Each structure stands twice: as C-alpha cells, then as structure tokens.
Amino acid sequence: MGELSNVTIRVPEAHHIDEHVVAQLSAVKGQKMNVKLGKELPNCGHSENCPEDEIPMLFYSGKDKDDSPRLCVNGRLIIDRDLNSAGRGLNLVVIDSKTHQVMRTGHYDTYLEDSSALVLFLEQLSPGEIVAVISFDEASNSLSDMAKHIFYELGSSLIYRLKFRASWYFIGQKGIDGYTPFEDMNLPSGSDWAKPIRQTICVPSVLDGLKTVKNRLPKAQNMLRRHFCSRYDGYEDFCDESHLDVPLIPRSGQTHLLSTDPIYSVPILLAGGLNMNNIRLCLESIYDQDGINLQNVVVAFDSIYGEISDLSALFHVRALPINNSASYNDFVLEGIDHMMTLFPYSPCLIVIEEDMILLPGFLYFLAQLLPYFLKDNTASFILTLNENIVQSHSMDLSSAYRTENGAAAGAYMVKKSFHDKFIKNRQCCERTKFGWLISDISYIAAVSRVERIKTFDLIALTKDDGRATESSETSSSTLLNGNEKITNAGQLSEGNYDAEMRSIVDIGRKFYVKGYVDCHEDMFNAYGGSDSNTTTVPAVIIVYDENANVLSQLSRCFGLHIMKNYLLGSYKGTMRFSTRHASYVLVASSSPFLEIKSQDLTLPS
C-alpha cells in the first residue's frame, strides 16, 4: 500500500495536528522503540569527560560496504554491526535533550528504498528532540527532496551536497534556529567510497544554530525548487528563472474560520494523473486555500512516475505510490481505500481528481456544509463541481442543492461510511464521462468551487507572484471571491429541503412543456406574475412530461446534461439552476412537489 500505511491521525477534535501528538503516533517502518544498548565505550572515546550538561557522542561511517557504522551516545554504542538494525543508508538516533536518554533509533536504506518512511520518522520528532545521523556505504541514491528539506529544517547545511558513496554525519534538533555546528561530509573521488567520518563530540542540550556557514548552501527552499526544475521539464513559468527563487508558502490565515474549524482536520487526497504540470497547478491552488493544513494533504501517484513524488516533496505534502491500477477510476478508488486506512478516525475525505484546480473559497464552502453534512445520515457526498451550472452561467453563489442523481467528479467530499459500505467492496462506482455515478444523496454547489484546468489560459498561467490565473473563458472563477456565505447550509436535510422545494414550486410562475421547445431567452418570462403575494421574484417553474424528447429539448435550451433519462443533479423529479436572468426549477409531472394539474399550467411563448 505504500510507505504511509503506519500513519495514524485522530480527527474528531478539529485542529492542526499538534507536533507533540504526531510524535506519539504508531511507529513507522524502520523505527525501533525498544533500543538495544551495545558495548560500553567510556566517554564515547573522549580523552576527558564531557561537561555534565553535554552529551558525549562518537560517529564512524565505515570505510566500505564490508565495514560497519558506529554511533555512540553516553558511553554506549547504539549503532554498530548487528545492533538496532544498523546498515546501508542512514542510521538515526533520537535523544531527549532534557534527560539525555536515547528514545528511539531508525535505519533507512536510502540507496535502494523509497524515503517516505524516513520522512515520517523525521516528522515525528518533538520540539527540542536531538537527532544524530551517520551514513554507511551509500545513502544518496533514493534520498528524496522532502527528506533533504526536513534535514535542512533540522539544521543541515550540507544535505543537498550528499553524493554517491559520500560519508556524512549530522546532529540536528527540532526547532533549531539556523545551521547546526555539528555536521561534516566527505565526498568521494570517482566511484570509490569517500574517506570515512571519524568524530567524537560533546553535544549541548540546546544547539545554537549558526546563521551562515561559509561555502554552504544559504537558501534550501530556493535550492529545492532549482534542483527540481533542473531535473524536470514541462512546468512552464513555474520553472522560469524569474520564479525560481520565489518561496512556496501556503496561505496561513483563516479569514472566515477559526483555526480549530473541523475542515482543517479532514484529509485531502489529490489523485494525480499523468500531466505533471496540472498536478503542480492543483497543488498551487491548494496552497491558496486559507489555513490549509499540509499535514493532511496526500498526493496519490502511479508508482512508476517518481517525478510526482519529487513534486510532492517540493510542495511539502506526502506522496502515496499506487501500483498496477487498470484504469484511472481504479486508481482513484484505490487511493480512497489507502486514505481511509491512513486516517481511520476521519469521518470523511476530500478527493481532488486529475486536471482540476480549486477556486477561491473551496475549503470555506465545504466548511460551511460540513457540520450539517455529518449529521445528515442520508447524505454521502458533497460535490463541488456542478457540470450543469458551468454551462448555464449560474449566479446563485450563496446556495447548495440536494441531489439524488449526482456524479462524483472533479473534487468532492465522501463519507467514510459510504466507503466502508460500497467503495471498499466495489459495490458502486460506475464511471461515465461525468464521473462515477452516485446512488446516494449528495449536496452539490450551485456554483462550482473547482474548474478543469483546460479552461485556463495556458499562455498566461501565472500572475506576477507565480500563482495560477484564469482566462476570460472561465465561469465560476470570474464570479467567486472566496468569501461567499452559503445561506441554506442548514436547510439541506431531507425534511427541510423538501419543505423548501414545495414552497418554491408552489409560489413560482409555472409553465408546462409537453412537446417541441423553441429555445430563446424570453421563452419563459419570469416576471409576468406569480401565484403568490410574495415580494421576492419567484422562480420559474417548468413542468415537463416525462419523455426523452421533451427532456432532451429542455437540456438543449439550458445546456444541461442528461444521464440515463434523468437530469444530472436532479432530486425527486426536480432540477434547480439559475442563469443571468432568473432562477429555474425543472419539475417532472410526477414529482411529489407538484400539487397542480398539468393542464392548468401556462404554455411557454
């Protein structure tokens, strides 16, 4: 399932994941909590005792593959041949800075294996913990950019210079301000092993970071982006020289929501396709969401495309390799399976499919619906892509609708209960050109909160700050500013919504369509009167006979989609949408919301 399978993140209490909590999660691959102590080495080889508030250490990287690494802490070997899984790659020891006790060890074969388990090991460090690292044999071949960046954040100034068969020792600390003074690297000549590291040190409990280090890399974030762009092509302005030194910084403020809002605890799966630049654009749009919690963002990718793993590392999100998917639909469903295992306590999951970009307020929209959605036992999805509304240029920015004939596509929230009942056993999920069909109830945005990247101007994809920008052909993006309140968020339960629909249909001006429809702007006049004394402009109610010909003509007039003889996004025989001119409800003659006989209705002009 990939190397993320040991992550356990509790979600019921909404918050950004606390670093102290992360450190207490279940052990990841390669980590040993029950540390074995090796033979004694007085003062770890120091000729004199270290000061009482300092930790004696010894590092030895080995001269070749037949040697063995050694790392001594407090007078006992912790890393040695046949001790605590020591071996090729990187060997790590975590030390409590207050008690000076060894807390855990880790060994990661970064020559041969993916670095994702190493990344999780490093992410679980608590503030103040010290990590000591010694390389052995070869440690650079599979060391990811994400792992390198974390080492940089822990104080390394040399990690980006690590080469084939180089030897390296490093002592870092979670929360260090600057570069560690305890680090060295020997580079090899040719394909031979580098000169081994031999170092004995007295290490203080708190590492004072150096602000600059002569001849070392001063800008790891920029170097990370430069390194990525030097390896890969096709990223357009993102890798333009003028943008290479622009840091990738997520939007941190919560303009409309508290930092403890439950939406920030919902995991996000980006099911990346094969267009790497489109994945990059989607990640940038994720960064643009207020208060985004990157710890919960995972990019699923086909395991043969390692470039996506490096792209994920560049954006500081996790990458999840998925093997041998027969189709993109299978790939998405397998990704959902994995996420439900990785986040077992989360009641729901956000899924973003390929070639999509999030619009302003995507998370804010979901946040407003989330508490009502979780209470509604009849609803399983929140759909943020409304294919019908894209075509009809909806102006109803403040509403969401209830649907029983939706399609999961673009980006959506799905409940764990639906996964466990249907997706897990693949008792669902027929894929169509609109997405996979949903038999359960969904909430759907009246105006889409995502757009397909193909609607973007690929000649001018970025603003001056390197962010994605939309073309004039877009629809929802030109309407939304990200702070739209959803006024009917609490009215989407079956009882409330059905009562609202009966009222809308009752007071609206009704037309009856039973044959040919001449499509023109004035065919349904919304302002010619109403069946009520209401002061608000009523919706236009279009009642139609339930035959394929009438439905096809109405869908042609409004640019709506039909799937299996029903309107995509319909609910109990009704379909809601709005245009620049009016709000409309298409009502099948058999709908339970229609309480008037068809022959008593007005025919369209």
C-alpha positions as CSV (number, residue, x, y, z in Angstrom):
1,M,0.0,0.0,0.0
2,G,3.0,2.3,0.1
3,E,5.1,3.6,3.0
4,L,2.4,5.8,4.6
5,S,0.5,2.9,6.0
6,N,1.6,3.3,9.6
7,V,0.4,6.8,10.0
8,T,-2.5,7.2,12.5
9,I,-4.0,10.6,12.8
10,R,-7.1,11.2,15.0
11,V,-9.6,13.7,13.6
12,P,-12.7,14.1,15.7
13,E,-11.3,17.1,17.6
14,A,-10.7,19.7,14.9
15,H,-7.3,21.2,14.9
16,H,-4.0,21.5,13.1
17,I,-2.1,18.4,14.1
18,D,0.0,19.2,17.1
19,E,3.6,18.2,16.8
20,H,3.6,16.6,20.3
21,V,0.7,14.4,19.2
22,V,2.5,13.5,16.0
23,A,5.4,12.3,18.0
24,Q,3.2,9.8,19.8
25,L,1.8,8.1,16.8
26,S,2.4,4.5,16.0
27,A,6.0,3.5,15.0
28,V,6.8,3.8,11.3
29,K,8.7,1.3,9.2
30,G,12.4,1.3,10.1
31,Q,11.9,2.7,13.6
32,K,12.9,0.8,16.8
33,M,11.3,1.9,20.1
34,N,13.0,-0.8,22.2
35,V,16.5,0.4,21.8
36,K,19.3,-2.2,22.5
37,L,22.5,-0.9,24.1
38,G,25.8,-2.1,22.7
39,K,29.1,-2.5,24.3
40,E,30.5,0.2,26.6
41,L,32.8,2.8,25.3
42,P,33.8,5.2,28.1
43,N,33.1,8.8,27.3
44,C,32.4,7.6,23.7
45,G,36.2,7.8,23.1
46,H,36.8,11.2,24.5
47,S,40.0,11.6,26.4
48,E,38.3,13.7,29.1
49,N,34.7,13.7,30.5
50,C,32.2,16.0,28.8
51,P,30.6,18.7,30.9
52,E,27.6,17.4,32.9
53,D,25.1,19.3,30.7
54,E,26.6,17.9,27.5
55,I,26.2,14.5,25.7
56,P,29.3,12.5,24.7
57,M,29.0,11.1,21.1
58,L,31.1,9.2,18.6
59,F,30.4,8.9,14.9
60,Y,32.1,6.5,12.4
61,S,30.7,5.9,8.9
62,G,32.8,2.9,7.9
63,K,35.4,2.7,5.1
64,D,33.5,0.5,2.7
65,K,30.5,-1.9,2.4
66,D,32.2,-4.6,4.4
67,D,32.8,-2.4,7.4
68,S,30.0,-1.2,9.7
69,P,28.8,2.1,11.0
70,R,29.1,3.1,14.7
71,L,27.4,5.7,16.7
72,C,28.0,6.0,20.5
73,V,25.8,8.0,22.9
74,N,26.5,8.4,26.7
75,G,29.3,5.8,26.7
76,R,27.3,3.0,24.9
77,L,27.3,2.0,21.3
78,I,23.8,2.5,19.8
79,I,24.6,1.9,16.2
80,D,27.0,-1.0,15.4
81,R,27.2,-4.2,13.4
82,D,24.0,-6.3,14.2
83,L,22.8,-3.7,16.6
84,N,19.5,-1.8,16.2
85,S,19.3,-2.8,12.5
86,A,22.3,-0.7,11.5
87,G,23.2,-0.9,7.8
88,R,23.4,0.7,4.5
89,G,21.9,4.2,4.1
90,L,21.1,6.4,7.0
91,N,21.3,5.3,10.7
92,L,19.5,7.7,13.1
93,V,19.3,8.0,16.9
94,V,16.8,10.3,18.7
95,I,17.8,11.7,22.1
96,D,15.8,13.5,24.7
97,S,17.5,16.9,25.2
98,K,16.5,17.1,28.8
99,T,17.3,13.6,30.1
100,H,19.9,12.8,27.5
101,Q,18.3,9.4,27.1
102,V,18.1,7.6,23.7
103,M,14.4,7.5,22.8
104,R,14.4,5.5,19.6
105,T,16.5,4.6,16.6
106,G,15.9,4.3,12.9
107,H,17.6,2.7,9.9
108,Y,16.6,3.5,6.3
109,D,18.2,2.1,3.2
110,T,18.2,5.3,1.2
111,Y,20.3,3.6,-1.5
112,L,17.5,1.2,-2.5
113,E,14.3,2.1,-0.8
114,D,11.8,5.0,-1.0
115,S,12.3,7.7,1.6
116,S,8.7,8.1,2.7
117,A,9.2,6.1,5.9
118,L,12.3,8.2,6.7
119,V,10.2,11.3,6.2
120,L,7.6,10.1,8.7
121,F,10.3,9.2,11.2
122,L,11.6,12.8,11.0
123,E,8.2,14.3,11.1
124,Q,7.5,12.6,14.4
125,L,10.3,14.4,16.1
126,S,9.0,16.5,19.0
127,P,10.3,20.1,19.6
128,G,13.7,20.0,21.3
129,E,14.5,16.4,20.5
130,I,18.0,15.8,19.1
131,V,18.6,13.6,16.1
132,A,22.1,12.1,15.4
133,V,22.7,10.6,11.9
134,I,25.5,8.6,10.5
135,S,25.6,7.3,6.9
136,F,27.0,4.0,5.8
137,D,28.0,2.6,2.4
138,E,25.7,4.5,0.1
139,A,22.9,6.8,1.3
140,S,22.1,9.3,-1.6
141,N,20.5,7.3,-4.4
142,S,16.9,7.2,-3.2
143,L,17.0,10.0,-0.7
144,S,14.0,12.3,-1.6
145,D,13.9,16.0,-1.7
146,M,11.3,16.0,1.0
147,A,13.7,14.2,3.4
148,K,16.5,16.5,2.4
149,H,14.4,19.5,3.2
150,I,13.5,18.2,6.6
151,F,17.2,17.6,7.4
152,Y,17.7,21.2,6.3
153,E,15.0,22.4,8.7
154,L,16.7,20.4,11.4
155,G,19.9,22.4,10.8
156,S,21.8,20.7,8.0
157,S,23.7,22.9,5.6
158,L,25.3,20.1,3.7
159,I,22.4,17.7,2.9
160,Y,22.0,19.0,-0.7
161,R,25.6,18.1,-1.4
162,L,25.2,14.4,-0.5
163,K,26.5,12.3,-3.4
164,F,27.0,8.7,-4.3
165,R,29.0,6.9,-1.6
166,A,29.7,10.2,0.3
167,S,30.1,9.9,4.1
168,W,28.1,12.2,6.3
169,Y,27.4,12.7,10.0
170,F,24.9,15.2,11.4
171,I,23.4,16.3,14.7
172,G,20.3,18.4,14.4
173,Q,17.4,19.5,16.7
174,K,13.7,20.1,16.1
175,G,13.3,23.8,16.3
176,I,16.9,24.9,15.8
177,D,17.3,28.4,14.5
178,G,20.0,28.3,11.8
179,Y,22.6,25.7,10.9
180,T,24.0,23.1,13.3
181,P,27.7,23.4,14.2
182,F,27.9,19.5,14.3
183,E,28.0,18.3,10.8
184,D,30.6,17.1,8.3
185,M,30.7,15.4,4.9
186,N,33.4,13.7,2.9
187,L,32.9,13.4,-0.8
188,P,34.3,10.5,-2.9
189,S,36.6,10.6,-5.8
190,G,35.2,8.7,-8.7
191,S,33.1,5.7,-7.8
192,D,35.1,4.7,-4.7
193,W,33.9,5.3,-1.2
194,A,34.6,8.6,0.5
195,K,37.0,8.8,3.3
196,P,35.2,7.7,6.5
197,I,33.9,10.1,9.1
198,R,35.5,9.7,12.5
199,Q,34.3,12.2,15.0
200,T,34.0,12.5,18.8
201,I,31.9,15.3,20.2
202,C,30.4,16.8,23.4
203,V,27.0,17.9,22.4
204,P,25.0,20.5,24.4
205,S,21.3,20.0,25.2
206,V,20.3,23.0,23.1
207,L,22.0,23.5,19.7
208,D,22.8,27.2,18.9
209,G,22.2,27.5,15.2
210,L,24.7,29.3,13.0
211,K,23.1,32.0,10.9
212,T,25.5,31.4,8.0
213,V,28.0,28.7,7.1
214,K,30.9,29.6,4.8
215,N,30.7,27.9,1.4
216,R,27.5,26.1,2.3
217,L,24.0,26.5,0.7
218,P,22.2,29.5,2.2
219,K,18.7,29.0,0.6
220,A,17.4,25.5,0.8
221,Q,13.9,26.4,-0.3
222,N,15.2,28.0,-3.4
223,M,17.7,25.3,-4.0
224,L,14.9,22.7,-3.7
225,R,13.0,24.4,-6.4
226,R,16.1,25.0,-8.6
227,H,17.1,21.3,-8.1
228,F,13.6,20.2,-9.2
229,C,13.5,22.4,-12.2
230,S,16.9,21.3,-13.3
231,R,15.8,17.7,-13.4
232,Y,12.3,18.0,-15.0
233,D,10.8,19.8,-18.0
234,G,7.3,21.0,-18.8
235,Y,6.5,23.2,-15.9
236,E,6.2,26.4,-17.8
237,D,6.5,29.7,-15.9
238,F,6.9,27.8,-12.6
239,C,10.5,27.0,-13.6
240,D,11.2,30.3,-15.3
241,E,14.4,31.9,-14.0
242,S,12.4,34.8,-12.6
243,H,10.3,32.5,-10.4
244,L,12.9,30.0,-9.2
245,D,13.7,31.9,-6.0
246,V,10.0,32.6,-5.1
247,P,9.3,30.5,-2.0
248,L,6.3,28.2,-1.9
249,I,4.3,29.4,1.1
250,P,0.8,28.2,1.8
251,R,-1.9,30.8,2.8
252,S,-1.8,30.7,6.6
253,G,-4.6,33.0,7.7
254,Q,-8.1,32.0,8.4
255,T,-10.2,34.9,7.1
256,H,-13.6,33.4,7.9
257,L,-12.9,30.4,10.0
258,L,-11.3,29.6,13.3
259,S,-8.0,27.7,13.2
260,T,-9.8,24.9,15.0
261,D,-12.5,24.5,12.4
262,P,-13.2,20.8,11.6
263,I,-12.4,21.3,7.9
264,Y,-8.7,21.6,8.7
265,S,-8.7,18.1,10.1
266,V,-10.3,16.5,7.0
267,P,-7.6,14.6,5.0
268,I,-7.2,15.6,1.3
269,L,-6.4,13.2,-1.5
270,L,-5.1,14.6,-4.8
271,A,-5.4,11.7,-7.2
272,G,-2.8,12.9,-9.7
273,G,-3.0,11.9,-13.3
274,L,-0.2,11.9,-15.8
275,N,0.0,15.6,-16.5
276,M,2.7,16.7,-14.1
277,N,2.2,20.4,-14.7
278,N,-1.5,20.1,-14.0
279,I,-0.7,18.4,-10.6
280,R,1.6,21.4,-9.9
281,L,-1.2,23.8,-10.7
282,C,-3.6,22.0,-8.4
283,L,-1.1,22.0,-5.6
284,E,-0.7,25.8,-6.0
285,S,-4.5,26.1,-5.8
286,I,-4.4,24.0,-2.6
287,Y,-1.7,26.4,-1.2
288,D,-4.1,29.3,-1.9
289,Q,-6.8,27.9,0.4
290,D,-7.0,29.9,3.7
291,G,-5.4,28.0,6.6
292,I,-4.7,24.8,4.6
293,N,-3.2,22.0,6.7
294,L,-0.5,20.5,4.6
295,Q,0.0,17.6,7.0
296,N,-3.3,16.2,5.8
297,V,-2.6,16.5,2.0
298,V,-1.5,13.3,0.2
299,V,-0.8,13.0,-3.5
300,A,-1.5,9.6,-4.9
301,F,0.5,8.7,-8.0
302,D,1.3,5.7,-10.2
303,S,4.4,4.2,-8.7
304,I,6.3,4.2,-12.0
305,Y,6.3,8.0,-12.1
306,G,8.7,9.1,-9.4
307,E,8.6,12.6,-10.6
308,I,5.3,13.1,-8.8
309,S,6.9,12.1,-5.6
310,D,9.6,14.8,-6.1
311,L,6.9,17.3,-7.0
312,S,5.0,16.4,-3.8
313,A,8.2,16.9,-1.8
314,L,8.7,20.3,-3.3
315,F,5.3,21.3,-2.0
316,H,5.9,19.6,1.4
317,V,3.0,17.2,1.0
318,R,3.1,13.5,1.2
319,A,3.2,11.2,-1.8
320,L,1.5,7.8,-1.9
321,P,2.6,5.3,-4.6
322,I,-0.2,3.1,-6.0
323,N,0.7,0.0,-8.1
324,N,-0.8,-1.6,-11.1
325,S,-4.2,0.2,-11.4
326,A,-6.1,-0.9,-14.5
327,S,-7.7,2.4,-15.1
328,Y,-7.9,5.9,-13.6
329,N,-11.2,5.0,-11.9
330,D,-9.5,2.1,-10.2
331,F,-6.6,4.4,-9.3
332,V,-8.9,6.8,-7.6
333,L,-10.8,4.1,-5.7
334,E,-7.5,2.5,-4.5
335,G,-6.3,5.9,-3.4
336,I,-9.5,6.4,-1.3
337,D,-9.0,2.9,0.2
338,H,-5.5,3.9,1.3
339,M,-6.6,7.2,2.7
340,M,-9.3,5.6,4.8
341,T,-6.6,3.3,6.3
342,L,-4.1,6.2,6.8
343,F,-6.8,8.3,8.5
344,P,-9.0,5.8,10.2
345,Y,-10.7,8.3,12.6
346,S,-11.7,10.8,10.0
347,P,-15.4,10.6,9.2
348,C,-14.9,11.9,5.7
349,L,-12.3,12.6,3.0
350,I,-11.8,15.3,0.3
351,V,-10.9,13.9,-3.1
352,I,-9.4,16.0,-5.9
353,E,-9.2,14.3,-9.3
354,E,-6.9,14.9,-12.2
355,D,-6.7,18.1,-14.1
356,M,-8.7,20.2,-11.6
357,I,-7.9,23.4,-9.8
358,L,-9.5,24.7,-6.7
359,L,-11.2,28.1,-6.8
360,P,-11.2,30.7,-4.1
361,G,-13.2,29.6,-1.1
362,F,-13.2,25.9,-1.9
363,L,-12.4,24.9,1.7
364,Y,-14.7,27.7,3.1
365,F,-17.6,26.3,1.1
366,L,-17.0,22.8,2.4
367,A,-16.5,24.1,6.0
368,Q,-20.0,25.7,6.0
369,L,-21.7,22.5,4.9
370,L,-19.6,20.0,6.9
371,P,-21.4,20.1,10.3
372,Y,-24.8,19.6,8.7
373,F,-23.4,17.0,6.3
374,L,-22.1,14.9,9.1
375,K,-25.4,15.0,10.9
376,D,-27.4,14.0,7.8
377,N,-27.4,10.2,7.7
378,T,-29.0,10.2,4.3
379,A,-26.2,12.2,2.6
380,S,-22.8,10.6,1.5
381,F,-21.2,13.2,-0.7
382,I,-20.6,17.0,-1.1
383,L,-20.0,17.7,-4.8
384,T,-18.1,20.9,-5.6
385,L,-18.2,20.5,-9.4
386,N,-21.6,21.2,-10.9
387,E,-21.4,20.4,-14.6
388,N,-24.8,21.8,-15.4
389,I,-24.1,25.1,-13.7
390,V,-20.9,25.6,-15.6
391,Q,-22.9,25.6,-18.8
392,S,-25.7,27.9,-17.5
393,H,-23.5,30.6,-16.0
394,S,-25.2,30.4,-12.6
395,M,-25.4,33.5,-10.4
396,D,-26.6,31.6,-7.3
397,L,-23.4,32.0,-5.4
398,S,-24.9,31.5,-1.9
399,S,-26.7,28.2,-2.3
400,A,-26.1,24.5,-2.3
401,Y,-28.6,21.9,-3.5
402,R,-29.7,18.4,-2.6
403,T,-29.4,15.7,-5.3
404,E,-30.1,12.0,-5.7
405,N,-28.7,11.7,-9.2
406,G,-25.2,13.1,-9.0
407,A,-21.8,12.1,-10.3
408,A,-18.5,12.2,-8.3
409,A,-16.1,14.1,-10.4
410,G,-13.6,17.0,-10.1
411,A,-13.5,17.4,-6.3
412,Y,-15.8,16.1,-3.7
413,M,-16.1,15.1,-0.1
414,V,-17.1,11.5,0.7
415,K,-18.1,9.9,4.0
416,K,-16.2,7.0,5.4
417,S,-19.5,5.2,6.0
418,F,-20.1,5.2,2.2
419,H,-16.6,3.9,1.6
420,D,-17.0,1.1,4.1
421,K,-20.4,0.1,2.7
422,F,-19.8,0.4,-1.0
423,I,-16.4,1.6,-2.3
424,K,-14.4,-0.9,-0.2
425,N,-16.2,-3.8,-1.8
426,R,-16.5,-2.0,-5.1
427,Q,-20.3,-2.2,-4.9
428,C,-20.6,1.2,-6.7
429,C,-18.7,3.5,-8.8
430,E,-19.8,3.0,-12.4
431,R,-17.6,5.5,-14.3
432,T,-19.2,7.7,-17.0
433,K,-18.0,10.8,-18.8
434,F,-19.4,12.9,-16.0
435,G,-17.6,10.9,-13.2
436,W,-18.8,7.9,-11.3
437,L,-22.5,7.7,-10.7
438,I,-23.8,8.1,-7.1
439,S,-26.9,6.3,-6.0
440,D,-26.9,8.1,-2.6
441,I,-27.9,11.6,-1.6
442,S,-25.3,14.4,-2.2
443,Y,-25.1,18.1,-1.6
444,I,-23.9,20.0,-4.6
445,A,-22.7,23.5,-5.1
446,A,-25.0,25.8,-7.0
447,V,-21.8,27.3,-8.4
448,S,-18.7,25.1,-8.9
449,R,-15.8,25.6,-6.5
450,V,-13.4,23.9,-8.9
451,E,-12.6,24.1,-12.6
452,R,-11.0,21.9,-15.1
453,I,-7.5,23.2,-16.0
454,K,-8.3,23.0,-19.7
455,T,-10.4,26.2,-19.2
456,F,-7.3,28.1,-18.2
457,D,-5.2,30.3,-20.4
458,L,-2.1,28.2,-20.8
459,I,-0.2,31.1,-22.4
460,A,-0.6,33.2,-19.3
461,L,-1.0,30.7,-16.5
462,T,0.6,32.7,-13.8
463,K,0.3,36.1,-12.1
464,D,3.3,38.1,-11.2
465,D,3.7,36.1,-8.0
466,G,3.7,32.8,-9.8
467,R,0.2,31.7,-8.9
468,A,-2.3,30.2,-11.4
469,T,-4.6,32.7,-13.1
470,E,-7.8,32.1,-15.0
471,S,-8.6,33.0,-18.6
472,S,-11.7,35.0,-19.7
473,E,-13.4,31.8,-20.7
474,T,-13.8,30.6,-17.2
475,S,-17.2,30.7,-15.5
476,S,-17.3,30.2,-11.7
477,S,-13.8,31.6,-11.2
478,T,-14.9,35.0,-12.5
479,L,-17.8,35.1,-10.1
480,L,-16.3,33.9,-6.9
481,N,-14.1,35.9,-4.5
482,G,-13.9,33.2,-1.8
483,N,-16.0,34.7,1.0
484,E,-19.4,33.6,-0.2
485,K,-21.8,32.6,2.6
486,I,-24.0,29.6,1.9
487,T,-27.3,30.8,3.2
488,N,-29.1,27.5,3.1
489,A,-26.4,25.3,4.6
490,G,-28.7,24.3,7.4
491,Q,-31.6,23.6,5.2
492,L,-30.2,20.6,3.2
493,S,-31.6,17.8,5.3
494,E,-34.5,15.9,3.6
495,G,-37.3,17.4,5.7
496,N,-36.1,21.0,5.5
497,Y,-35.1,20.8,1.8
498,D,-38.4,19.1,0.7
499,A,-40.4,21.7,2.5
500,E,-38.4,24.4,0.8
501,M,-38.9,22.8,-2.6
502,R,-42.7,22.5,-2.1
503,S,-42.8,26.2,-1.3
504,I,-40.6,27.2,-4.3
505,V,-42.7,25.1,-6.7
506,D,-45.9,26.4,-5.1
507,I,-45.2,30.1,-5.5
508,G,-43.2,30.1,-8.7
509,R,-44.6,31.0,-12.1
510,K,-45.3,27.7,-13.8
511,F,-45.0,26.7,-17.5
512,Y,-46.0,23.4,-19.0
513,V,-43.8,21.8,-21.7
514,K,-45.2,18.7,-23.5
515,G,-43.7,19.0,-27.0
516,Y,-41.3,21.0,-29.1
517,V,-39.5,23.8,-27.3
518,D,-38.2,26.8,-29.2
519,C,-35.1,27.9,-27.4
520,H,-34.8,31.6,-26.9
521,E,-34.3,34.0,-23.9
522,D,-37.9,35.0,-23.5
523,M,-39.5,31.6,-23.8
524,F,-40.2,31.5,-20.1
525,N,-41.0,35.0,-18.8
526,A,-40.2,35.1,-15.0
527,Y,-41.7,38.5,-14.4
528,G,-45.2,38.2,-15.7
529,G,-46.8,37.5,-12.3
530,S,-46.8,34.8,-9.7
531,D,-49.1,32.6,-7.7
532,S,-48.4,34.4,-4.5
533,N,-48.2,37.8,-3.0
534,T,-44.5,37.4,-2.1
535,T,-42.3,40.4,-2.6
536,T,-39.4,38.4,-3.9
537,V,-39.1,37.4,-7.5
538,P,-40.4,33.8,-7.7
539,A,-38.5,31.1,-9.6
540,V,-39.6,30.0,-13.0
541,I,-41.2,26.5,-12.7
542,I,-41.0,24.5,-15.9
543,V,-43.2,21.4,-15.6
544,Y,-42.5,18.8,-18.3
545,D,-43.9,15.5,-19.5
546,E,-41.6,12.7,-18.7
547,N,-40.5,11.6,-22.1
548,A,-37.0,11.6,-23.5
549,N,-37.8,14.0,-26.3
550,V,-39.1,16.9,-24.1
551,L,-36.2,16.4,-21.6
552,S,-33.7,16.4,-24.4
553,Q,-35.1,19.7,-25.8
554,L,-35.1,21.4,-22.4
555,S,-31.5,20.2,-21.7
556,R,-30.5,21.7,-25.1
557,C,-32.1,25.1,-24.3
558,F,-30.3,25.4,-21.0
559,G,-27.1,23.5,-21.7
560,L,-27.9,20.8,-19.1
561,H,-26.7,17.2,-19.1
562,I,-28.8,14.1,-19.2
563,M,-27.7,10.7,-17.8
564,K,-29.8,7.6,-18.2
565,N,-33.0,9.5,-18.9
566,Y,-32.7,11.9,-16.0
567,L,-31.1,15.2,-15.5
568,L,-27.7,15.1,-13.9
569,G,-28.0,16.6,-10.4
570,S,-31.8,16.2,-10.1
571,Y,-33.7,15.5,-6.9
572,K,-37.2,13.8,-6.7
573,G,-38.0,14.9,-10.2
574,T,-36.7,18.4,-9.9
575,M,-33.7,20.2,-11.2
576,R,-32.6,23.6,-9.8
577,F,-30.3,26.1,-11.6
578,S,-30.0,29.8,-12.3
579,T,-28.9,32.0,-15.1
580,R,-28.3,35.7,-15.5
581,H,-32.0,36.2,-16.0
582,A,-33.8,34.0,-13.4
583,S,-33.8,31.0,-11.1
584,Y,-35.4,27.9,-12.6
585,V,-36.7,24.6,-11.4
586,L,-37.5,21.9,-13.9
587,V,-40.2,19.7,-12.5
588,A,-41.2,16.3,-13.8
589,S,-45.0,15.9,-14.0
590,S,-44.8,13.1,-11.5
591,S,-42.7,15.0,-8.9
592,P,-44.1,14.9,-5.4
593,F,-43.5,18.7,-5.1
594,L,-46.1,19.4,-7.9
595,E,-49.6,19.9,-6.5
596,I,-51.3,21.3,-9.6
597,K,-52.6,19.5,-12.7
598,S,-50.5,19.9,-15.8
599,Q,-53.5,21.1,-17.9
600,D,-53.9,24.1,-15.7
601,L,-50.4,25.4,-16.4
602,T,-49.3,28.1,-18.9
603,L,-47.6,27.0,-22.1
604,P,-44.3,28.8,-23.0
605,S,-44.4,31.5,-25.6
